[in-house]
Amino acid sequence: MSDALSAPRVHPSATIDGNNKRVVRLRAFEAEMSGPGWTNGDLNYWRSVGFEVAEVDLAASFGRVHVIAGDQGSLLGEADPDWEGTASAKQVCSMASYN
């Protein structure tokens, strides 16, 4: 979970049209460049295969993620390290009372 929470993110390029409908451009996205962001090699690859990539180099600009997952009878929880209020360690509790 920690690796997934710490990984850089992408966000689809979208606008709202005159009819108030969201229009998503499937070959365009924003790439997170702050923190452990994407590499120039990643950007070059995506662009070479036809994607339009906008680089965003601002911390906490992408969605927040908090995870709770079941693991062998326990619940594991972690908070997004790219946002305030991050948990300092994994929190584990028993699922016994939920069965």
C-alpha positions in Angstrom: 0.0 0.0 0.0 2.8 2.4 0.8 4.3 2.2 -2.7 0.9 2.8 -4.3 0.1 5.8 -2.0 3.6 7.3 -2.7 3.5 6.8 -6.5 3.1 9.9 -8.7 -0.3 10.4 -10.3 -2.0 11.5 -13.5 -5.2 13.3 -14.1 -7.2 13.3 -17.3 -7.5 16.5 -19.3 -11.2 17.5 -19.1 -13.3 20.6 -19.8 -17.0 21.5 -19.4 -18.7 22.2 -22.7 -21.5 24.7 -23.4 -24.1 22.1 -22.4 -22.5 21.7 -19.0 -21.2 18.2 -19.9 -17.7 17.1 -19.0 -15.5 16.4 -22.1 -12.5 14.2 -21.4 -9.6 14.2 -23.8 -8.4 10.6 -23.9 -5.0 11.3 -25.3 -4.2 14.2 -22.9 -3.4 14.3 -19.2 -1.7 16.2 -16.4 1.4 14.5 -14.8 2.4 15.0 -11.2 6.0 16.3 -11.1 6.4 17.2 -7.4 7.8 14.9 -4.8 8.7 11.6 -6.3 7.1 12.7 -9.6 7.3 11.2 -13.1 10.7 11.2 -14.8 11.6 13.1 -18.0 11.9 9.6 -19.5 8.3 8.9 -18.6 7.2 12.2 -20.2 9.2 11.6 -23.3 7.8 8.1 -23.8 4.2 9.2 -23.4 4.7 12.1 -25.8 6.4 9.8 -28.3 3.3 7.6 -28.4 1.0 10.5 -29.0 -0.1 11.8 -25.6 -0.3 15.4 -24.8 1.2 15.8 -21.3 0.9 18.9 -19.1 3.5 18.9 -16.2 2.2 20.0 -12.8 4.9 20.7 -10.3 2.8 21.7 -7.3 2.6 19.5 -4.1 -0.8 18.2 -3.2 -2.4 19.1 -6.5 -3.8 15.7 -7.3 -6.5 13.6 -5.5 -6.1 12.5 -2.0 -6.0 8.8 -1.3 -6.6 7.0 2.0 -6.5 3.2 2.0 -8.2 0.6 4.2 -7.5 -3.0 3.2 -8.2 -6.4 4.7 -5.1 -8.7 5.3 -5.4 -12.1 7.0 -8.1 -11.0 9.5 -6.8 -7.5 10.1 -7.6 -4.1 8.7 -4.6 -2.1 7.5 -5.0 1.7 7.0 -2.7 4.3 5.6 -3.0 8.0 4.7 -1.8 9.9 1.7 1.8 11.1 2.3 1.3 14.1 -0.1 -1.2 15.8 2.2 -1.5 17.2 5.7 -2.7 14.9 8.4 -0.6 11.9 7.2 -0.5 9.0 9.6 3.1 8.4 10.9 2.7 4.6 10.8 0.4 1.9 9.6 -2.6 1.5 11.8 -3.8 -2.2 12.3 -7.0 -3.4 14.0 -8.6 -6.8 14.2 -11.5 -7.7 12.0 -12.8 -10.2 14.6 -15.6 -7.8 15.7 -16.7 -7.3 12.1 -17.4 -10.9 11.3 
